[in-house]
Amino acid sequence: MIELAVHKLRKFLEHKLHVDCSVTFHMDTAFLVSDQIPFDICVYTPDLMRDLPSPRRKTIYLSETQVAHQFTKICNRIKVLSGAAEVIFARQTVCARVDKKVSVDFLDEHHIQIPLSGKYRYGLFLNGELVSLAVFSGGRQMSDKRPGYRSFELIRFCHKGDLLIVGGLSKLIAKFIAEFDPDDIMTYVDLNWAQQSSLTEIDFTEVGRLPESYTWISGRRQFPVSNSIAFRQILESHPDGYLIHSRGSIKMLKYLHKAL
């Protein structure tokens, strides 16, 4: 199956992005490498005992099951990261609240991870069409901070398809800040897609990292997999799905007010 996943990705790179790339295989891992894009792509077979090679430069890590189930989403994101996206500017858009159903449907179509409705949802609209979305949690009181300190999480963010909206996330966050005046905003960056976060450009700071993990995806539900026994139990009740391996996450924090 890994050969099929690699073939599909190589075909996309060469025929859609007009990028020449080489492919190297090592057991059930493959690397697609090209000097014409600023990252390598590692495709692998997910396994609970798997050790993945360290990147030589920025690397996107994709399991063969992800490629099979999320090929269009993955290609759109690669297109954006390679600099081949359709670009619009946030100033061309209107920012407004988005209801739960519209938000979940948008995430289901365009976000790599499963949709989460969150508590607060803001979208950017271009000529009445939703083109970008940010989903936030409710506020959380922080016991180790001053009284009344509230932290919110940016749970999901994505643009439509292969669009790149310059300044889009900043505009969405600014609208949220104006309405809720949070003390900080926290989010996680998936290490499968980035070894460093570009969120530093909009004043987020790295404050920690989460370890690698495994998740079984079945429809719109996800089940954390802690070990092989737990995995077998999950498969008994939800046999239809696919395994995701995360190399971990970068925890990012945007401080807006003093903590003490």
PEVEN-V186002 format. One record per residue. N is the residue number from 0. RES is the residue in one small letter. NEAR is the number of other ideal C-beta (glycine too) atoms within 8 Angstrom. Layout:
BEGIN
N&RES&NEAR / N&RES&NEAR
END
This chain:
BEGIN
0&m&7 / 1&i&13 / 2&e&6 / 3&l&9 / 4&a&13 / 5&v&13 / 6&h&8 / 7&k&10 / 8&l&15 / 9&r&11 / 10&k&8 / 11&f&11 / 12&l&14 / 13&e&11 / 14&h&7 / 15&k&8 / 16&l&12 / 17&h&5 / 18&v&10 / 19&d&6 / 20&c&11 / 21&s&7 / 22&v&10 / 23&t&7 / 24&f&8 / 25&h&6 / 26&m&4 / 27&d&6 / 28&t&13 / 29&a&12 / 30&f&10 / 31&l&15 / 32&v&9 / 33&s&10 / 34&d&3 / 35&q&6 / 36&i&11 / 37&p&7 / 38&f&10 / 39&d&12 / 40&i&12 / 41&c&15 / 42&v&15 / 43&y&15 / 44&t&10 / 45&p&11 / 46&d&7 / 47&l&8 / 48&m&4 / 49&r&9 / 50&d&4 / 51&l&10 / 52&p&7 / 53&s&4 / 54&p&9 / 55&r&5 / 56&r&7 / 57&k&10 / 58&t&11 / 59&i&12 / 60&y&12 / 61&l&14 / 62&s&14 / 63&e&14 / 64&t&10 / 65&q&12 / 66&v&14 / 67&a&11 / 68&h&8 / 69&q&9 / 70&f&9 / 71&t&6 / 72&k&10 / 73&i&13 / 74&c&12 / 75&n&11 / 76&r&10 / 77&i&13 / 78&k&12 / 79&v&12 / 80&l&10 / 81&s&11 / 82&g&6 / 83&a&7 / 84&a&9 / 85&e&6 / 86&v&8 / 87&i&11 / 88&f&9 / 89&a&11 / 90&r&5 / 91&q&6 / 92&t&15 / 93&v&6 / 94&c&10 / 95&a&7 / 96&r&7 / 97&v&11 / 98&d&7 / 99&k&7 / 100&k&6 / 101&v&10 / 102&s&16 / 103&v&10 / 104&d&9 / 105&f&16 / 106&l&15 / 107&d&10 / 108&e&6 / 109&h&12 / 110&h&12 / 111&i&10 / 112&q&7 / 113&i&10 / 114&p&13 / 115&l&9 / 116&s&9 / 117&g&11 / 118&k&6 / 119&y&11 / 120&r&14 / 121&y&14 / 122&g&17 / 123&l&16 / 124&f&12 / 125&l&10 / 126&n&4 / 127&g&4 / 128&e&7 / 129&l&11 / 130&v&13 / 131&s&16 / 132&l&17 / 133&a&14 / 134&v&14 / 135&f&14 / 136&s&10 / 137&g&6 / 138&g&9 / 139&r&9 / 140&q&7 / 141&m&10 / 142&s&4 / 143&d&3 / 144&k&9 / 145&r&7 / 146&p&3 / 147&g&5 / 148&y&11 / 149&r&10 / 150&s&13 / 151&f&15 / 152&e&10 / 153&l&12 / 154&i&9 / 155&r&13 / 156&f&10 / 157&c&11 / 158&h&11 / 159&k&10 / 160&g&6 / 161&d&10 / 162&l&13 / 163&l&10 / 164&i&14 / 165&v&8 / 166&g&9 / 167&g&12 / 168&l&10 / 169&s&9 / 170&k&12 / 171&l&16 / 172&i&13 / 173&a&8 / 174&k&10 / 175&f&15 / 176&i&11 / 177&a&6 / 178&e&6 / 179&f&8 / 180&d&6 / 181&p&12 / 182&d&11 / 183&d&12 / 184&i&16 / 185&m&12 / 186&t&12 / 187&y&9 / 188&v&11 / 189&d&10 / 190&l&13 / 191&n&9 / 192&w&9 / 193&a&10 / 194&q&6 / 195&q&7 / 196&s&10 / 197&s&6 / 198&l&10 / 199&t&11 / 200&e&4 / 201&i&9 / 202&d&6 / 203&f&12 / 204&t&9 / 205&e&10 / 206&v&6 / 207&g&6 / 208&r&9 / 209&l&8 / 210&p&5 / 211&e&7 / 212&s&10 / 213&y&13 / 214&t&11 / 215&w&15 / 216&i&12 / 217&s&9 / 218&g&6 / 219&r&5 / 220&r&8 / 221&q&9 / 222&f&9 / 223&p&7 / 224&v&13 / 225&s&4 / 226&n&7 / 227&s&6 / 228&i&6 / 229&a&9 / 230&f&12 / 231&r&8 / 232&q&8 / 233&i&11 / 234&l&9 / 235&e&6 / 236&s&6 / 237&h&10 / 238&p&6 / 239&d&5 / 240&g&9 / 241&y&10 / 242&l&12 / 243&i&13 / 244&h&15 / 245&s&12 / 246&r&8 / 247&g&10 / 248&s&10 / 249&i&13 / 250&k&12 / 251&m&15 / 252&l&10 / 253&k&13 / 254&y&10 / 255&l&9 / 256&h&7 / 257&k&5 / 258&a&10 / 259&l&4
END
